[in-house]
C-alpha cells in the first residue's frame, strides 16, 4: 500500500470524525441558545417582580449600609 493510499484512507476516516464533532458543536450551540432564552426569561421575570415590589422605579437609588435609612426604618 502506497503512502498516498494511506493518506487518503486517513483523510476519509478523519472526515467522519470531523463531521461527528461538527454535529456535537451544533447540539452544544442549540443547548446554549435554549439556556440563554431561559436566562433572559428569568431575568425579565425578576425585573417584573422588582418593579411590582417598587413601582416608583427608584430601584437605582438604593445603597448598602445606608445608616440613615436603616435608622429611619427602625432596623437600627
N, C-alpha and C positions, 0 to 999 in steps of 0.2 A: 504494500500500500504506500502510495507516494505521500509526501508531505502535504501536497495540495489537497488530496482527498481527506487527509486527517483534519486539515484546517477547515475544509468545507463541512465535514461532519460536526466539528466543534461549533462552528457558526450556526449550523442547523439546530443543534440542541440548545445552544445559548439563546436562540430566537424564542423557543418555548419558555425558557426560564424568564427572559425579559418580558414576555407577554404576561406571564403569571404575576410578576412583580408589578406590572402596569395595572393589572386588574386589582391587586391589593391596594395600590395607591388610589385608584378610583373609589374603592369601597371606603378607604380612610377619609377621602375628601367628602364623600356623601355623609358619613357619620359626623364629620366636623361641621358640615352645613346644618345638620339636624341639631347638634349641640349648640351651635350659635343661635339658631332660631329659638330654642328653648331658653337660652340665657337672656336673649333680648326680650322674650315674653315675660320672663320672671322679673327683669329689671323694670319693664313697663308696669307690671302689677305692683311692684314695690313703690314706684313713683306715684301711681294712683292712690295707694294706701297712704303714702306720706301726705299727698295733697288733700285727701279726705280727712286726715287727722289734723292738718294745719292748713285750712283753706285760704288763709290770708296770703299765702305764697311767700312768707318771710322765712323760708327754710334756710336761706344762706346767711342769716344773721346770728346763728347760734355759735356760742363759744364754749370751749371746755374750761371748767373751773372758773366760771364767772361768779365770783363771790357775792356780788350784789344781787343777782337774780336768785342765787341759792338761798340767801338770807331772806329775800322778799317772798319767796315761795314757801318759807318755813322749813326748808330742809336742813338749815344750819341753826 
